[in-house]
Structures are given as structure tokens and as C-alpha cells.
Amino acid sequence: MNKNFTRWVIKELPLMPKTFTAEQLKHRIVEKHGTAYAEVNTSIGQWLTRHCIVVGKENGVQLYKRRE
């Protein structure tokens, strides 16, 4: 992921609900900052897998939880 989008993800993580998907996180960031630096859900998911807890899957989509 590019540096701008990574920074936005780090700022948005505390505001996310208890469990969330990469698509939900991307949607919130695009609403605030537009699509100029938007990443695909796969790269967001890869970053979240390394930095968050993977809770499980729902409808084939991974659910994440913030590390406290």
C-alpha cells in the first residue's frame, strides 16, 4: 500500500466497529479522502492480516478486529 493510504488506515482503525471487513474500511476512507490513492480490497486485507486479528469469515469475506 502507498504511504498516504497506510496513514489513513492507521487513523481510521480506532473508529471502526468491533469487527469489520477490508471493504468497509476502504469505503470509509474513500468517503473522506476520495479515490485518488484508493487501494484494492486485497492489499488492504493483506495489511490488516498482519496488523489486526482475523476473527473469521462471513459470506466468504474475512472479518478483522483491532488489536487492543
C-alpha positions, 0 to 999 in steps of 0.5 A: 500500500502507498504511504498516504493510504497506510496513514489513513488506515492507521487513523481510521482503525480506532473508529471502526466497529468491533469487527469489520471487513477490508471493504468497509474500511476502504469505503470509509476512507474513500468517503473522506479522502476520495479515490485518488490513492484508493487501494484494492480490497486485497492489499488492504486485507493483506495489511490488516492480516498482519496488523489486526486479528482475523476473527473469521469469515462471513459470506466468504469475506474475512472479518478483522478486529483491532488489536487492543 
